[in-house]
Amino acid sequence: MLDYESFLSTLARRTERSVIRELLKLTRPGSVISFAGGLPDPATFPIAELQEVTREVLSTGGRTALQYATTEGDPVLREELVRWMAKDGINVGRDDVLITTGSQQALDIVGRVLLDPGDVIVVELPTYLGGLQAFRTYGVEMIGVPQDDDGINVQALHSVLTRLRQEGRRPKFLYAVPDFQNPSGITWSRARRERLLALASEFDTLVIEDNPYREMRFLGSAPPPITALDPEGRTLYLSTFSKTLAPGLRVGWMAGPQFLISRCVTAKQAMDLCGPALTQAMVAVLLARGTLLERLPTVVGLYRHKRDVMLDALAREMPEGVSWTRPEGGLFLWVRLPEGVDAGAMLKVALEEEAVAYVPGQPFHADGSGQNTLRLNFSYPSEAEIKDGIARLGRIVRRSVPAPVHTVRRRGTTVSD
Ligand SMILES: Cc1ncc(COP(=O)(O)O)c(C=O)c1O
């Protein structure tokens, strides 16, 4: 056999498979109760509306929707997005918006446009695995800053930025998932958002705000997006219709300063020429008709209910010494096991003995910490699966937690209802 490895680029060698995607392969429906993926509930997909819109788009504009499109994306969708973001206080023009093939492509574009090997960036501990995967590919050093209930720890961030400055290094950007973060479910307070921007300004760096869950708020009032608070144009805003409509559409977007967006357009051109014009046109129609806004309360209500079912089940099934977040929105909650319990090793047992899956927390940590943490998804499993699956997980955790446990039980770290 040829030594194929020797032909690989440094970039290909650096790129690692996502732990979650590998895990998902193990969880064929019916065999395992899975809290592992970040999948929306398929019951929320607007199938009838999309059928109707597909017919309409193809009959009135099929020759355009099936043609190559501009790299920037469907102009009507970009106009709609300008209005969509304006309701959150993000004021940009159509030319400041680039449609991407999901938000994941936007993360890769950010990497291509901003990162060189050896650069440093700052991320949350924990943070979105797909972000780490995209940025790691570009050979950067990622420095993790811990979170608490209100978002990133700004004192720790200040110390990191000060140390880097003393070393003569400037991070290219701070990567933030401020609303119902994947994986922790934590939402940043307004004060943290403002402080982040103040630090970005003081240390002259950029902010990448990755915000796919913003619309999925169950309760409480929403602080403005970081981008809406940014007077200096230091922020690139990323979002997607994967959670609000359907991930199979692969329609996401990025918005920000013209100079950077224009560079991102050039990078995307080399990647795929243009995104799928058909699904972009379909989403544009759904936005223009107000279908998405009409549907959101039902989707959000369903996820809120599932979150509540999971919180109740955790309270019933978990032993002392285990704590978890109470997210105000989104798709995930985050569980902390007592120190010393390895959620990675426990997963093997959970799959083999109880046929239940979750994602161990360590891969979400740029510094390799978080062994005793795990992420649970509540949007995809049914209510019955949540109850059954958490009971199974509870049995596994009880077996893994050394007894007796003297740790004080902490219930929930984010603001709760
Ligand atoms: C924080 C975050 N960013 C980006 C993405 C990618 O989303 P998309 O399906 O739009 O590529 C996800 C998906 O789960 C996510 O959680």
The ligand as an ORCA input file, in Angstrom:
! r2SCAN-3c Opt
* xyz 0 1
  C     -22.101     27.319     18.779
  C     -22.343     26.725     17.434
  N     -21.827     27.314     16.358
  C     -22.015     26.812     15.127
  C     -22.758     25.664     14.918
  C     -22.909     25.138     13.515
  O     -24.198     25.308     13.034
  P     -24.619     25.048     11.535
  O     -25.555     23.900     11.537
  O     -25.288     26.302     11.100
  O     -23.392     24.785     10.727
  C     -23.322     25.011     16.012
  C     -24.078     23.765     15.817
  O     -24.443     23.067     16.703
  C     -23.111     25.557     17.312
  O     -23.615     24.985     18.402
*
